[in-house]
């Protein structure tokens, strides 16, 4: 279910009978046609286990199920929106950044320690993500939110990408990530830039970063 980008803060989705999508509650700006919006208590595609994962992750961003026939405009808080199209791979993204996504995508929760061990958990604290993050897997489209605009940086084998953990939005593909330190002599004498940690992503895929260090 592709999204049509109206501008950098609004997207439009076509809703057809027999298909379902999920969105953050309160994200509907306007709609045309016979469309229904109902609270979703099962955590999206994945049923009870997905819901348990969201509760374990202390997920406080409620979703609504969108069905029917028509078109819906989505936007939230004036945030910039980036549309990510998945082709069988997995998107790693914080749940509070999810604006809307295809109901066919399988939603899950990943423990940060499974990627990078202790440093993976440290990364969760540094970025404000906590110990868990949301995953969406399959074929479909996802609209994510960010501050100050988003840029997509490709990740290619042998060419790792380093990003400021506070500017990280999401990533997808066969990507490994770890938190590394950038401690140098300037940091030791108190003249550093403050960028003591970097998020290093390697493999094959892409990472999305925002032009701000502000969290949603």
N, C-alpha and C positions, 0 to 999 in steps of 0.2 A: 504494500500500500504506500506508494510514493507520496512525499510531501511536496507541495508547491510553495516556494519561498516568495512571500508577498514583499517583504523587506527584511532587514536584518533582525527584526524583533517580532515578526509575525509569519506563521506558516499556515497553509491551508491543506486539509486532508479530505479526500473523497471517501465517503463511507458507503459501502455497498452491502446489500442483503447477504447474510451468510458469513460475513467477515466482521471481525471485531478488533478494536484497538483499545489501548489503555492510555490514560493521560493523568497528569497530576491534577488533583482536585482543585478547582478554581482556575484552571488553565484555559477553559473555553471562553473565547471573547465574543463569538457570534456563530450562528449556524443557519443553514437553509435546509429545508426538507423535513422528513420524518425521522428524527434522530433522538435516541434515548441515552440518558446518562445515569448510570447506577453505581453506587459505591461498590468497590471490589474488596472482598475480604479474604481472597485466596492467594494474594500475592502475584497475580498474573499467571501466565502459562507455567506450569510446574506444580500447581495445586498446593496441597497441604505442606509438603516439604519446602516449597518456595516460601510459603507464609511463615513457617517456623524459622527459616533462614533470615527472613526480614525481621522477625521479632528478636532473634538472637543478636542480630546486628543493631538492635535498638532503632530499627528503621521507623522514623516518625513522619515520613512523607506518604500520606494516603493516596491511593489511586482510585480512579473511576473507570468503569467500562463504558465504551462508546460503541453503539450499534445502531443499525437502521439503514436509511437511504438518504443521502444528502451530502453536504459539504460543511466542514467545521473549521473555523479560524481558531488557532491556538497561540497564546502568548502569555507571559507571566512576569509581573514585576518590572516590565521594561527591560528585561535581560536580553542580551544578544542570543541568537539561536543558530545552531549549527546542525545541519542534517547529515547523518552518517548512514550510508547504505552498506548493509552486511550481506556477504555472499557466502554464507556457511561458516563464517568465522565468529569469534566472540568479542564483544565490546565490554571493556571494563570501565565502569563509570559509577560515580556516587549517585545514589538514588535521588537525592534532592536536586540533582542537575537534570533529571529526566523530565522533559516536558510532555512528550507523547511517543508511543512506539507501537509497532505492529503487534497484534495479539498473537500472531503465529510464532513469535520469538519466544524461546524458552528462557525464563528468568531464573536466576540462582544467586547464591551468595558465596563469595570466596574469602577464606581466612587469609589475612595479609601475611601471616607467617609462612604460608605455603610457597610464597615467592620471596626468597631472600632471608628466610629464617628470622632471627632476632632483628636484623636490620630491616626486614620487611615490616615487622611490628613497629619499630622505631619510625619508619617512614609514615605509617598510619598516624602516629602521634604528631609528627612534624607537619604533615599536610592537613591535619585536622580531620582525617577520614576515619579515625578509630581503627579497630582491629579487623573490620570486614569491609568489603566493597561489593557492589552489585554487578552481576554479569548478565548479558543478553546474548543469546546464541541462535544462529539460524540464518534464514534468508528474509530480509525485510529492512525497513527504514526506522531510524531512531532520530528524534529531535532532542538535542541536549542544549542546556542553557549555560551561559558564561557571562562574565563581566568584561566590558570593553572590547568585544569582538574576539573572534577565534581564528587561529591559523592552524592548518594541518601540515605537519612535518613528516615526510616519509622516513621510514626506518629500513635500511638495507643491510644485508649481511656484510659484516666487516666494518660497518660505519655506524657506530653507536651515536645516539642523540642524548645530550644532557639538557635537562630542563630544571628550572626553579620549581621545587615541590609545590610552592604556593600558587604557581601559574598553571600547574597540571590540571587538565579537565578530564581526559579520557584517553584510552588507547585501544587498538584492535589489531588482530593478526597474531602471528606466531612470534610473540614478543616476550622477552625476559626483562625484568626490571629489578633494579636494586638501588638502595640509597648509598651514596658514596660521600666521603668527606672531602672538602677542598681546603683543608687547614694549611695555611702557609705562614711564613714569618710575619707577614703583616697582621694576620689574625692573632698571632702570639703576642704582639706588642699593642694590640688594641686599635690597629688602624685598618682593619679589614673592612670589606664592603658589606659584611653581614651575610653573605652567601656561603655559609659554612657547610651546607649540605646541598648536594645535587642529586637529582633522580636520573639514573643512567638506564636507558632503554636500548636493547640490542635485539637483533633478529631480523624479522621481515614483517612489516606492517606500517602503522602510522600512529602518531601521537598528536593529540589536539591540545593546544595551549592557549590561554587567554592573555589579553594585553592588560592584566591587572593581577595583583596579589591578593585581592579581596575575595573572601569566601561568600557564597550565597547565603 
